[in-house]
Amino acid sequence: METHLLWIVVGIVLVIAELLTGTFYLLVLGVAAFAAAAAAWLAAPFLAQVLVAGAIAVAGVLWIRAHRRARAVPEMPSFDVGQPVKLEQWVNRADGLARVMYRDALWDAVVEGDREVEPGALLFVHGVSGSTLHVGRQKRA
């Protein structure tokens, strides 16, 4: 089989796979394979075909990444930040690990800053990591 036909088959397979995934990365690789097929049809040596495919693939992937970063939605701060919580008990005061009452449920928390806080004290949420609250004495906006 001719080399340019092999490149075309690879390109078609990649484009079909792209239709199943929807990531655009495989589409770029398929286009790179079609460009290599054109180079093969023009009787370029195999190394030149590979270099054409590689250059187009790298440029396309970098373009997609840059395009996705430009269109990325900025992360919104948690709605929990600034809300009051009540310190229920210390799990490990030295490490700042505690249990707090928030929204009528006990939550794991990491106390930031001053750890000379006694159970029953009012603290404020500074951030959220998974299901762990980061809390402190000062209210942050």
C-alpha positions in Angstrom: 0.0 0.0 0.0 1.2 3.5 -0.8 2.5 5.6 2.1 0.1 8.4 1.5 -2.8 6.0 1.7 -1.7 4.8 5.1 -1.5 8.4 6.3 -5.0 9.0 5.0 -6.3 5.9 6.8 -4.7 7.0 10.0 -6.2 10.5 9.6 -9.7 9.0 9.0 -9.4 6.8 12.1 -8.3 9.7 14.2 -11.1 12.0 13.0 -13.7 9.2 13.6 -12.3 8.7 17.1 -12.5 12.5 17.6 -16.2 12.4 16.7 -16.7 9.9 19.6 -14.8 11.9 22.2 -15.3 15.5 21.4 -11.9 16.8 22.7 -10.5 18.3 19.5 -7.1 16.9 20.2 -7.6 13.9 18.0 -9.0 16.1 15.3 -5.6 18.0 15.3 -3.8 14.7 15.1 -6.0 13.6 12.2 -5.3 16.9 10.3 -1.6 16.3 11.0 -1.9 12.8 9.4 -3.6 14.3 6.4 -0.8 16.8 6.0 1.7 14.0 6.2 -0.3 12.2 3.5 0.0 15.3 1.3 3.8 15.3 1.9 3.9 11.6 1.0 1.9 12.2 -2.2 4.4 14.9 -3.1 7.2 12.2 -2.8 8.7 13.6 0.4 10.9 11.2 2.3 9.4 9.4 5.3 11.3 11.5 7.8 9.9 14.7 6.2 6.4 13.2 6.4 6.9 12.5 10.1 8.3 16.0 10.8 5.3 17.6 9.0 2.9 15.5 11.0 4.7 16.2 14.3 5.0 20.0 13.7 1.3 20.3 12.8 0.3 18.1 15.8 2.4 20.1 18.3 1.2 23.5 16.9 -2.4 22.3 16.9 -2.3 21.0 20.5 -0.6 24.2 21.7 -3.3 26.3 19.9 -6.1 24.2 21.5 -4.5 24.6 25.0 -4.1 28.4 24.6 -7.7 28.7 23.2 -9.1 26.8 26.2 -7.1 28.8 28.7 -8.4 32.0 27.1 -12.0 30.9 27.4 -11.7 29.3 30.8 -14.3 30.4 33.3 -12.6 31.9 36.4 -13.2 29.9 39.6 -15.9 31.5 41.8 -15.2 31.8 45.5 -17.2 29.4 47.7 -20.5 30.8 49.0 -19.4 29.5 52.4 -16.6 32.0 52.8 -17.4 34.5 55.5 -20.1 32.4 57.1 -20.0 31.9 60.9 -19.3 28.4 62.5 -19.2 27.3 66.1 -16.2 25.3 67.3 -17.5 22.1 68.8 -14.3 20.2 69.7 -10.6 19.9 69.0 -9.5 16.8 67.2 -5.8 17.8 67.3 -5.1 21.3 68.6 -1.4 21.2 67.7 -2.2 20.5 64.0 -5.2 22.9 64.1 -7.8 20.1 63.3 -11.2 20.6 64.8 -14.9 19.8 64.4 -17.2 22.7 63.8 -21.0 23.1 63.6 -22.1 24.6 60.3 -25.5 24.4 58.7 -26.7 22.1 61.5 -24.0 19.5 60.8 -20.6 18.7 62.1 -17.8 19.5 59.7 -14.1 18.8 59.8 -12.1 22.0 59.9 -8.6 23.4 59.9 -8.2 26.3 62.2 -5.9 29.0 60.7 -4.0 31.5 62.8 -4.7 31.7 66.5 -5.4 28.2 68.0 -6.1 29.4 71.5 -9.8 29.0 70.8 -12.1 27.1 73.2 -15.1 25.0 72.2 -18.2 27.2 71.7 -16.2 30.0 70.1 -17.5 31.7 67.0 -15.2 31.3 63.9 -15.6 32.3 60.3 -15.1 30.2 57.1 -12.0 31.3 55.1 -12.2 28.6 52.5 -13.3 25.1 51.6 -11.1 22.1 50.5 -13.4 19.2 49.5 -15.5 18.7 52.7 -13.0 20.4 55.0 -13.6 24.0 56.1 -10.7 26.4 56.7 -11.7 28.6 59.5 -10.3 31.5 61.6 -11.2 34.2 64.1 -11.2 37.0 61.6 -14.1 37.3 59.0 -12.9 37.4 55.4 -14.9 38.7 52.5 
